[in-house]
Structures are given as structure tokens and as C-alpha cells.
Amino acid sequence: MTIAIILAGGIGSRMSTSIPKQFVELSGQMMIMHAMAPFGESSMVDNIQIVAAEEWRSNIEDAIFEEPQSPVAQKFLGFSDPGENRQMSIYNAMVDLQKLHENSKNDGADSVHSGKGAISNVIIHDAARPFVTVECIEDCLKALETHDGAMPVLPMSDTVYFSRTGKRVDELLNRSCIYAGQAPEAFRFEKYLAATKALLPDQILMIRGSTEPAIMAGLDVAMIPGDQRNFKITTDEDLERAEGMIL
């Protein structure tokens, strides 16, 4: 069974909107709904767990169950609490999923929600990336057949420099070996949970990217081709670009 974790706990501090970016409307729907829709559509994703602050959960549920028979509504499991950083939010969600699975076994059910067995994979996505595609999701999950993890990446098109101080160039880097990571990021559930637990209690707070714990644990993470449209909305300019793309 594969479960999608949608991260919607950020506050959007780099934008001038009065609400967190993931809840801003794009074409009449909250951004998070656009981000979740392809996970609902994918036959490879069984359930969806959302990380969101308590104050936004009723808004999200209202939007999800506006169409009770929609794919997202059918797959929705519940909410997890945001953590101190992105990785703690992911950890909270994975712990909740593990508890749900254990409770379902004790109750005599076959699985967390969909009746398809134990949690095998988890795929993590940002609610502020509204243009992810079903193809990208499924390419990541297919890679888990032969790898511990997978993530979409983009090759660097600009010349890349390294600076120790941020004031002078120390080194020119080989851009053919450097890639920009995107989301979603998919992992074998048990291995990734163990890799994240190993960083508790303090080291986890230093993690900046979801794939970092997997790399630190020596897991095999595949790279798949990314998509320029699958950008994360972090600034007002990003939001303007998204609005132009979705009209």
C-alpha cells in the first residue's frame, strides 16, 4: 500500500498574502486541492494523509468533501500535526500512519483504510506545488521497484559557483553533476521511517530536504526527470506565474 503525505503546515512568510500560500485560491480552488488532485487520480496511490495546522483543517475538509465521491475524498485518511521543520512534519505523519495501521490490525481490518495490506511506500509532496502530474507521481513510485527512494530532478542550466563566505567566488562547480531536486519524493516506508528516526532528537532539526535522511542512511535514491512546471510557490512572483498558467 502506498500513502501520499501532503505537507500543508507552512506559513508562507515570503509572500504578502494574508493566509498561508497553500490555501490561496487558484482558479476557484485552494492551492492544496490542485496539488492533491493527481494523487487522487493515480491508481498507484491508495491513501492521502495531510499535515496541516488545526485552524485550517475544517477548510480543507470542506473543500475535499464538497464532492464526497471524488478520488481525493475517497482516499483521504486524516491529519497530522506540523513539526518544528519539514522533516519533523514528515516524521509526525509517518508515526500517525504507523499507528493507524497497527490499530487497523488490532481491529481485524486488512489495512489503514483501503484494504490493501501493510504500508509499503510513502510519497511526500508540497501543497504549494500545484502542478505535479500523475505521470511524475507514478514514475517516482515505479522507481521503488528497484530503489529505496526516488525524486524528480532538473539539471542545472546556469553556471554554478561555490562560496564559503557569500562575498567571493571560491570555486566553479561542474554543473553537469549538479541537479535541483523537486517533489514528490517517494521512499520505501520502513527504511525511510528508520532513517528519519535515527536523526532524533536534534539532528532532524537540521534537515533541509526530504531526501537528505535517506542519503545519510545510505539508501539508494533514484533520480527521475523533473518538470519545470512543477515549481514550488514561495513568492508573490511565483503566485502570479501560477495564476497565469492555470487560467
Secondary structure as GFF3:
##gff-version 3
##sequence-region A 1 247
A	DSSP	beta_strand	2	7	.	.	.	ID=ss1
A	DSSP	three_ten_helix	21	23	.	.	.	ID=ss2
A	DSSP	beta_strand	25	26	.	.	.	ID=ss3
A	DSSP	beta_strand	29	30	.	.	.	ID=ss4
A	DSSP	alpha_helix	31	41	.	.	.	ID=ss5
A	DSSP	beta_strand	47	51	.	.	.	ID=ss6
A	DSSP	alpha_helix	54	64	.	.	.	ID=ss7
A	DSSP	alpha_helix	71	75	.	.	.	ID=ss8
A	DSSP	beta_strand	76	80	.	.	.	ID=ss9
A	DSSP	alpha_helix	86	106	.	.	.	ID=ss10
A	DSSP	beta_strand	121	126	.	.	.	ID=ss11
A	DSSP	alpha_helix	134	143	.	.	.	ID=ss12
A	DSSP	beta_strand	149	155	.	.	.	ID=ss13
A	DSSP	beta_strand	160	162	.	.	.	ID=ss14
A	DSSP	beta_strand	171	173	.	.	.	ID=ss15
A	DSSP	three_ten_helix	175	177	.	.	.	ID=ss16
A	DSSP	beta_strand	179	181	.	.	.	ID=ss17
A	DSSP	beta_strand	185	188	.	.	.	ID=ss18
A	DSSP	alpha_helix	189	197	.	.	.	ID=ss19
A	DSSP	three_ten_helix	203	206	.	.	.	ID=ss20
A	DSSP	alpha_helix	212	216	.	.	.	ID=ss21
A	DSSP	beta_strand	221	225	.	.	.	ID=ss22
A	DSSP	alpha_helix	236	246	.	.	.	ID=ss23
###
